[in-house]
Amino acid sequence: MNIDWVSSVRQVIKETQQALGEAGPAIPSAAVSAASLPLPPVQRVVFALEQFQECVRYLNTRRSKGAIINIDGEDDVQDTLYLMLRPWIDDLVPENPTNRVASRFAIKDFLSKELYLVIEAKYVRDERHGREISKELHDDIEIYRTHPDCETLVFFIYDPDSLIPDVKALKRQIEQARTYGKKTLSVFAVVKP
């Protein structure tokens, strides 16, 4: 079962604009916030992650000489995601190791026990990493499928140089609900910019 929540969110925005258009002038997409959409919290998180580049652009082009976000690695992506998501997810916990699985463990970038949600940040470093990111994501899925606090896994992949050869194919491979015994793990992928 393929899951494309971003399309669902865009459809809700479009329908909202059409309904408002009948009563008055159309509103821009930005005027419809994630909080106003009739979506479950995890889908709102995915919607918010879709706004990542806009948030970075705003901070880097504002009039004051305040904070500039230079995203040069995975830790910079993690910091930016935490700043974006923490106001919306009260129990967001950064950098927490999972239990060992087959002598391996992963560091969960962010965990929300309340939402049973893990967010994994990835930074595509070079062409080779862009070609092999699918394997890395599948390895992470295997680790998280047994984690008791993870029913939804969201990959946020920052690919500044567009090194992933086929983003749509990657999302088709990754974005789906997987069933392991009685447990279902829903997986989403947001690739930016």
Buried (B, 14 or more C-beta within 10 A) or exposed (E): EEBBBBEBBBEBBEEBBEEBEEEEEEEEEEEBEBEEBEBEBBBBBBBBBBBBEEBBEEBEEEEEEEEEBEBEEBEBBBBBBBEBBEEBBEEBBBEEEBEEBEEEEBEBBBBBEEBBBBBBBBBBBEEEBBBEBBEBBEEBBBBBBBBEBBBBBBBBBBBBEEBBEEBEEBBEBBBBEBEEEEEEBBBBBBBBE
